[in-house]
Amino acid sequence: MAGSGRGNRLYVLDGLRLFAALIVVFYHYVALAKPWGHSTATIFPTAHKFAQFGWLGVEIFFLISGFVICMSVWGRSVGDFAVSRLSRLFPAYWVGILLTALVVKTWPVISSLEGWSSVITNLTMLQGGNNTPPVDQVYWTLFVELKFYLLMAVVVFFGVTYRNCLIFCGVWTAFAALGPVLNTPLITQMAMPVYAPFFIAGIAFYLMRRFRPNAVLWTIVVFQLLLSQRYVEYRMAVSLGKEAAEALPTWPVRLVILLGFAAVAAIALGVFDRIQWKWLTHAGALTYPLYLIHMYIGMTLIHKLRDRVPAPLLVVAVTALMMLAAWLIHRFVERPAGKWIQKALKRGIQDVREGTPLPAARRPAPSAAPARESAAAPERVPAPAAAPPQATAPAERDPDTLAFFPSFDSPRPPFGSSSETGSRTPS
């Protein structure tokens, strides 16, 4: 089996998640003109050239999410999976929604609210499905993650096995590749052809980690790498604007995607297993709340202070402030609230299970009533003591039934910290 350290935490996965979050922050603060009032090419002539590709952190997030979610669903029921996701995602998200809405309402220099009804709808995380404007533009990725979780729930329903995961990857690839020409909105929406290659490749990489690399898994990965190239120009136009995208070469984007695949492949193959830097665990735990609050709040601060503080210092200071705020959210909201929600939902799931009668075929047969002892029953001779059972080696604990994020079995982050057996962080 690949990865001799099955019980070892994947610290490098935490580090990769943090890197992905920071390059997204870098993109928003250094590449976008809105917080500065004009093009940042004159403010950051060198940094701007790199920052304009920072949006690719989202693609890396999706790649990591495929790996992590496949890891975390092993041995779980649909109810357990739903509880773990809800308790992980919503506490920090609700705080991010309320903080961002408060800042945007008070200082509407970067964006504005269309009304508190949209904020209320955003609290469900389903605004992407009913055309409600997001409170913060970065929240579009959460709806993509939710659709991925729904697809994975189908796998969990039928049973998470090596074979079922491969079938799922093959079917999803087919629908993602053919969805646009089938002209069926539902299929296109759920198959997510732009982002599916990253999730599917992440799943294949985890299967390499859990079992071992083979030609089938490498074929899946190579196909996803090739399919991911199809929408490079589209993603550049969406992220940079059509005019700016057409003026840039595509090779840097293709290179970053290739490097992202290579990094997760190296993690799957155990190349970084010797790295045991514990600080990465804490750093990785910040990525989800940092991602949720950094854009509109940070850009508003930059807009308000851009004429008073030197630009490089302002970017560093705002980034540090957002990381501090992310730590406070993780420590005082995400962890305690996630645990409470998880316990409450587990009790609710248990009530459902206890209140749902089993089908007749699965119902245990009633035991026969014990025969009434005769008053003159003969004296019973005690049976000889049974020989002590043979000692057996303890069964290996399936690492994938452990929590991946801190708010799961311990609370969990497509976006916090991770381990091979479970992670404490995306998703």
C-alpha positions as CSV (number, residue, x, y, z in Angstrom):
1,M,0.0,0.0,0.0
2,A,1.3,3.4,-0.9
3,G,2.1,5.6,2.0
4,S,3.6,3.6,4.8
5,G,2.6,6.2,7.3
6,R,-1.1,5.6,7.1
7,G,-1.5,6.9,10.6
8,N,0.6,10.0,10.0
9,R,-0.9,13.4,9.5
10,L,-0.5,14.9,6.1
11,Y,1.0,18.2,7.2
12,V,2.0,19.1,3.7
13,L,-1.7,19.0,2.7
14,D,-2.3,21.7,5.3
15,G,0.5,23.7,3.9
16,L,-0.8,23.4,0.3
17,R,-4.2,24.5,1.4
18,L,-2.7,27.5,3.2
19,F,-0.7,28.4,0.0
20,A,-3.9,28.2,-2.1
21,A,-5.7,30.5,0.2
22,L,-2.9,33.0,0.3
23,I,-2.5,33.2,-3.5
24,V,-6.2,33.9,-3.7
25,V,-5.8,36.7,-1.2
26,F,-2.7,38.0,-3.1
27,Y,-4.8,38.0,-6.3
28,H,-7.6,40.1,-4.7
29,Y,-5.4,42.6,-3.0
30,V,-2.6,43.1,-5.6
31,A,-4.2,42.2,-9.0
32,L,-7.7,43.8,-8.8
33,A,-8.0,47.5,-9.4
34,K,-11.2,48.1,-7.4
35,P,-9.7,48.6,-3.9
36,W,-7.0,50.9,-5.3
37,G,-9.1,53.0,-7.7
38,H,-7.0,52.2,-10.8
39,S,-4.9,49.5,-12.3
40,T,-2.4,48.0,-9.9
41,A,0.2,47.5,-12.7
42,T,1.6,50.9,-11.7
43,I,1.4,50.3,-8.0
44,F,3.0,46.8,-8.0
45,P,4.8,46.6,-11.3
46,T,6.4,43.3,-10.6
47,A,4.1,41.6,-8.1
48,H,1.1,42.3,-10.3
49,K,2.5,40.0,-13.0
50,F,2.3,37.1,-10.6
51,A,-0.8,38.2,-8.6
52,Q,-3.0,38.1,-11.7
53,F,-2.8,34.3,-11.7
54,G,-3.6,33.9,-8.0
55,W,-7.2,32.9,-8.8
56,L,-5.8,29.5,-9.6
57,G,-5.8,28.9,-5.9
58,V,-9.4,28.0,-6.3
59,E,-8.5,25.2,-8.7
60,I,-6.0,23.9,-6.2
61,F,-8.7,24.0,-3.5
62,F,-10.9,21.8,-5.7
63,L,-8.1,19.3,-6.3
64,I,-7.4,19.1,-2.5
65,S,-11.1,18.8,-1.8
66,G,-11.4,15.7,-4.1
67,F,-8.6,14.1,-2.1
68,V,-9.9,15.1,1.3
69,I,-13.5,14.3,0.9
70,C,-12.8,10.9,-0.6
71,M,-10.6,10.3,2.5
72,S,-13.3,11.4,4.9
73,V,-16.3,9.5,3.5
74,W,-14.7,6.0,3.9
75,G,-16.8,4.0,6.4
76,R,-19.5,6.6,6.8
77,S,-23.2,6.6,6.3
78,V,-25.0,9.4,4.3
79,G,-26.2,10.8,7.6
80,D,-22.7,10.9,9.1
81,F,-21.4,12.5,6.0
82,A,-24.1,15.2,6.0
83,V,-23.5,15.9,9.7
84,S,-19.8,16.3,9.2
85,R,-20.2,18.7,6.3
86,L,-22.8,20.8,8.0
87,S,-21.0,21.1,11.3
88,R,-17.8,21.9,9.4
89,L,-19.0,24.5,6.9
90,F,-21.7,26.6,8.5
91,P,-20.4,28.1,11.8
92,A,-17.5,30.1,10.2
93,Y,-19.7,30.8,7.2
94,W,-22.4,32.4,9.2
95,V,-19.9,34.7,10.9
96,G,-18.3,35.5,7.6
97,I,-21.7,36.4,6.1
98,L,-22.6,38.7,9.0
99,L,-19.3,40.4,9.3
100,T,-19.1,41.0,5.5
101,A,-22.7,42.3,5.4
102,L,-22.0,44.7,8.3
103,V,-18.8,46.1,6.6
104,V,-20.4,46.4,3.2
105,K,-23.5,48.1,4.6
106,T,-21.5,50.5,6.7
107,W,-18.9,51.3,3.9
108,P,-20.4,50.5,0.5
109,V,-17.2,51.4,-1.4
110,I,-16.4,47.9,-2.8
111,S,-19.9,46.4,-3.0
112,S,-23.4,47.1,-1.7
113,L,-26.2,45.0,-0.3
114,E,-29.4,44.6,-2.4
115,G,-31.4,44.2,0.8
116,W,-31.3,42.1,3.9
117,S,-33.4,39.4,2.3
118,S,-30.4,38.5,0.2
119,V,-28.3,38.2,3.3
120,I,-30.9,35.9,4.8
121,T,-30.9,33.7,1.7
122,N,-27.1,33.7,1.7
123,L,-27.2,32.1,5.2
124,T,-28.4,28.9,3.6
125,M,-25.3,28.7,1.3
126,L,-27.8,28.0,-1.6
127,Q,-27.8,31.4,-3.1
128,G,-26.0,30.1,-6.2
129,G,-28.9,28.0,-7.1
130,N,-31.6,30.6,-7.1
131,N,-29.8,33.7,-8.6
132,T,-29.5,35.5,-5.3
133,P,-26.4,37.8,-5.3
134,P,-23.7,36.6,-2.9
135,V,-22.8,38.8,0.0
136,D,-19.2,38.2,-1.0
137,Q,-18.1,37.1,-4.4
138,V,-15.8,34.4,-3.1
139,Y,-18.9,32.4,-1.9
140,W,-19.6,31.1,-5.4
141,T,-17.0,28.4,-4.8
142,L,-19.1,27.1,-1.8
143,F,-22.0,26.2,-4.0
144,V,-19.6,24.3,-6.3
145,E,-18.4,22.4,-3.3
146,L,-22.0,21.7,-2.2
147,K,-22.7,20.1,-5.5
148,F,-19.6,18.0,-5.2
149,Y,-20.8,16.8,-1.8
150,L,-24.2,15.9,-3.2
151,L,-22.5,13.8,-5.8
152,M,-20.3,12.1,-3.2
153,A,-23.3,11.4,-1.1
154,V,-24.6,9.1,-3.9
155,V,-21.3,7.1,-3.6
156,V,-21.8,7.0,0.1
157,F,-25.3,5.7,-0.3
158,F,-24.2,2.8,-2.5
159,G,-21.1,2.2,-0.3
160,V,-17.7,3.7,-0.5
161,T,-15.5,1.0,-2.1
162,Y,-12.5,1.1,-4.5
163,R,-14.7,-0.2,-7.3
164,N,-17.6,2.3,-6.7
165,C,-15.2,5.2,-6.6
166,L,-13.7,4.2,-9.9
167,I,-17.2,3.8,-11.4
168,F,-18.1,7.2,-10.0
169,C,-15.0,8.9,-11.6
170,G,-15.8,7.3,-14.9
171,V,-19.5,8.3,-15.0
172,W,-18.8,11.8,-13.8
173,T,-16.0,12.2,-16.4
174,A,-18.4,11.2,-19.1
175,F,-21.2,13.6,-18.1
176,A,-18.7,16.4,-17.5
177,A,-17.2,15.9,-21.0
178,L,-20.5,15.5,-22.8
179,G,-22.8,17.7,-20.7
180,P,-22.3,20.9,-22.7
181,V,-23.2,19.2,-26.1
182,L,-26.2,17.4,-24.5
183,N,-27.7,20.8,-23.9
184,T,-29.3,19.7,-20.7
185,P,-29.0,22.4,-18.0
186,L,-29.4,20.1,-15.1
187,I,-26.6,17.8,-16.3
188,T,-24.3,20.7,-17.0
189,Q,-25.0,22.2,-13.6
190,M,-24.4,19.1,-11.7
191,A,-21.5,17.7,-13.8
192,M,-19.6,21.0,-13.5
193,P,-17.4,20.4,-16.6
194,V,-15.2,23.4,-15.7
195,Y,-14.3,22.1,-12.2
196,A,-15.0,18.3,-12.4
197,P,-11.4,17.4,-13.5
198,F,-9.9,18.8,-10.3
199,F,-12.3,16.9,-8.0
200,I,-12.0,13.7,-9.9
201,A,-8.2,13.9,-10.0
202,G,-8.2,14.5,-6.3
203,I,-10.3,11.3,-5.7
204,A,-7.9,9.3,-7.9
205,F,-4.9,10.6,-6.0
206,Y,-6.5,9.6,-2.7
207,L,-7.1,6.1,-4.1
208,M,-3.4,5.9,-4.9
209,R,-2.6,6.9,-1.3
210,R,-5.0,4.4,0.3
211,F,-4.2,1.5,-2.0
212,R,-1.4,1.9,-4.5
213,P,-0.7,3.6,-7.8
214,N,-1.7,1.7,-10.9
215,A,-2.3,2.2,-14.6
216,V,-6.1,2.7,-14.1
217,L,-5.6,5.5,-11.6
218,W,-2.9,7.2,-13.6
219,T,-5.1,7.1,-16.6
220,I,-7.9,8.9,-14.7
221,V,-5.5,11.5,-13.6
222,V,-4.0,12.2,-17.0
223,F,-7.4,12.4,-18.5
224,Q,-8.5,15.0,-15.9
225,L,-5.3,17.0,-16.5
226,L,-6.0,17.1,-20.2
227,L,-9.7,18.0,-19.7
228,S,-8.8,20.8,-17.3
229,Q,-7.0,22.6,-20.1
230,R,-10.3,22.9,-22.1
231,Y,-11.5,25.9,-20.0
232,V,-8.3,27.8,-19.3
233,E,-9.3,30.7,-21.6
234,Y,-12.8,30.8,-20.0
235,R,-11.4,31.0,-16.5
236,M,-8.9,33.7,-17.4
237,A,-11.7,35.8,-19.0
238,V,-13.9,35.4,-15.9
239,S,-11.1,36.2,-13.5
240,L,-9.3,38.9,-15.3
241,G,-11.7,40.3,-17.8
242,K,-11.9,39.4,-21.5
243,E,-9.6,42.1,-22.7
244,A,-6.9,41.5,-20.1
245,A,-7.1,37.7,-20.6
246,E,-6.7,38.0,-24.4
247,A,-3.5,40.0,-23.8
248,L,-1.9,37.3,-21.6
249,P,-0.4,34.0,-22.6
250,T,-2.1,30.9,-21.3
251,W,1.0,28.9,-20.5
252,P,1.4,30.3,-17.0
253,V,-2.1,29.0,-16.1
254,R,-1.4,25.6,-17.6
255,L,1.9,25.4,-15.7
256,V,0.3,26.3,-12.4
257,I,-2.4,23.6,-13.0
258,L,0.3,21.1,-13.8
259,L,2.3,22.0,-10.7
260,G,-0.9,21.6,-8.6
261,F,-1.4,18.1,-9.9
262,A,2.2,17.3,-9.3
263,A,2.1,18.5,-5.7
264,V,-1.0,16.4,-4.8
265,A,0.5,13.5,-6.7
266,A,3.7,13.8,-4.5
267,I,1.5,13.9,-1.4
268,A,-0.4,10.8,-2.6
269,L,2.9,8.9,-3.2
270,G,4.3,9.7,0.2
271,V,7.1,12.0,-1.0
272,F,6.5,14.5,1.8
273,D,5.6,12.0,4.6
274,R,8.8,13.0,6.6
275,I,7.6,16.6,6.9
276,Q,6.0,16.8,10.3
277,W,5.9,20.5,11.0
278,K,3.2,20.9,13.5
279,W,2.7,24.6,12.9
280,L,1.2,23.7,9.5
281,T,-1.8,22.1,11.4
282,H,-2.6,25.5,13.0
283,A,-1.9,27.4,9.8
284,G,-4.1,25.1,7.7
285,A,-7.0,25.6,10.2
286,L,-7.1,29.3,9.3
287,T,-7.6,28.8,5.6
288,Y,-11.4,28.4,5.5
289,P,-12.3,31.4,7.7
290,L,-9.6,33.4,6.0
291,Y,-11.1,32.6,2.6
292,L,-14.6,33.6,3.8
293,I,-13.7,37.0,5.2
294,H,-10.7,38.3,3.3
295,M,-12.2,39.7,0.1
296,Y,-14.8,42.5,0.7
297,I,-13.6,43.3,4.2
298,G,-10.0,43.4,3.3
299,M,-10.6,45.3,0.1
300,T,-12.7,47.9,2.0
301,L,-9.8,48.4,4.4
302,I,-7.4,48.9,1.5
303,H,-9.8,51.4,-0.1
304,K,-10.1,53.4,3.1
305,L,-6.4,53.4,3.9
306,R,-4.7,53.5,0.5
307,D,-3.9,57.2,0.7
308,R,-2.4,57.0,4.2
309,V,-0.3,53.8,4.2
310,P,2.4,52.7,1.6
311,A,0.8,50.1,-0.6
312,P,3.2,47.1,0.1
313,L,2.9,47.7,3.9
314,L,-0.9,48.0,3.6
315,V,-1.2,44.7,1.8
316,V,0.9,42.9,4.4
317,A,-0.9,44.6,7.3
318,V,-4.4,43.8,5.9
319,T,-3.4,40.2,5.2
320,A,-2.0,39.8,8.7
321,L,-5.2,41.3,10.2
322,M,-7.4,39.0,8.2
323,M,-5.3,36.0,9.4
324,L,-5.7,37.1,13.0
325,A,-9.5,37.5,12.5
326,A,-9.5,34.0,10.9
327,W,-7.8,32.5,13.9
328,L,-10.3,34.2,16.3
329,I,-13.2,32.8,14.2
330,H,-11.6,29.3,14.2
331,R,-10.8,29.3,17.9
332,F,-13.9,30.9,19.4
333,V,-16.6,30.1,16.8
334,E,-15.7,27.3,14.4
335,R,-14.4,24.8,17.0
336,P,-17.0,25.1,19.8
337,A,-20.0,25.8,17.6
338,G,-19.0,23.0,15.2
339,K,-18.8,20.5,18.1
340,W,-22.2,21.6,19.4
341,I,-23.9,21.4,16.0
342,Q,-22.3,18.0,15.3
343,K,-23.5,16.6,18.6
344,A,-27.0,18.0,18.1
345,L,-27.3,16.6,14.5
346,K,-26.0,13.2,15.6
347,R,-28.7,13.0,18.2
348,G,-31.2,13.9,15.6
349,I,-29.9,11.3,13.2
350,Q,-30.0,8.7,15.9
351,D,-33.6,9.6,16.6
352,V,-34.4,9.1,13.0
353,R,-32.7,5.7,13.0
354,E,-34.4,4.6,16.1
355,G,-37.8,5.7,14.8
356,T,-37.5,4.0,11.4
357,P,-38.5,0.3,11.5
358,L,-36.3,-2.1,9.7
359,P,-37.6,-3.9,6.7
360,A,-39.1,-7.3,7.5
361,A,-36.2,-9.1,5.9
362,R,-33.7,-7.3,8.1
363,R,-35.8,-7.6,11.3
364,P,-34.2,-9.9,13.9
365,A,-36.2,-13.1,14.6
366,P,-37.9,-13.0,18.1
367,S,-36.2,-15.2,20.6
368,A,-38.2,-18.1,22.0
369,A,-39.6,-17.7,25.5
370,P,-37.5,-19.6,28.1
371,A,-39.0,-22.8,29.2
372,R,-40.5,-22.7,32.7
373,E,-38.3,-24.5,35.1
374,S,-39.8,-27.4,37.0
375,A,-40.0,-27.0,40.7
376,A,-38.1,-30.3,41.0
377,A,-35.4,-29.3,38.6
378,P,-32.3,-31.3,39.0
379,E,-29.3,-29.7,40.7
380,R,-27.2,-28.0,38.0
381,V,-23.5,-28.8,37.9
382,P,-21.5,-25.8,37.1
383,A,-19.8,-26.1,33.7
384,P,-16.1,-26.1,33.6
385,A,-14.5,-22.7,33.1
386,A,-13.9,-21.9,29.5
387,A,-10.3,-21.6,28.3
388,P,-9.2,-18.0,28.0
389,P,-9.6,-16.8,24.4
390,Q,-6.5,-16.6,22.3
391,A,-5.0,-13.2,22.1
392,T,-5.6,-11.6,18.7
393,A,-3.9,-8.7,17.2
394,P,-6.0,-5.5,17.4
395,A,-7.8,-4.8,14.2
396,E,-6.3,-1.9,12.3
397,R,-8.5,1.2,12.7
398,D,-9.7,2.4,9.4
399,P,-8.1,5.8,9.1
400,D,-10.8,7.1,6.8
401,T,-13.5,6.8,9.5
402,L,-11.6,9.4,11.5
403,A,-12.4,13.1,11.3
404,F,-10.7,15.1,8.6
405,F,-11.6,18.5,9.9
406,P,-11.8,19.9,13.4
407,S,-15.6,20.1,13.3
408,F,-16.2,16.6,12.0
409,D,-15.5,13.7,14.4
410,S,-13.3,16.3,15.9
411,P,-14.2,19.6,14.4
412,R,-13.1,19.9,10.8
413,P,-11.5,22.6,7.3
414,P,-12.4,22.3,1.1
415,F,-10.8,24.2,3.5
416,G,-8.9,23.6,7.0
417,S,-6.3,21.2,8.2
418,S,-5.8,17.7,7.1
419,S,-4.3,14.4,7.8
420,E,-4.1,11.2,6.0
421,T,-6.4,9.5,8.5
422,G,-8.4,12.5,8.9
423,S,-7.9,16.2,8.8
424,R,-8.6,19.2,10.9
425,T,-9.4,22.0,8.6
426,P,-11.6,23.5,2.3
427,S,-14.3,21.7,0.9
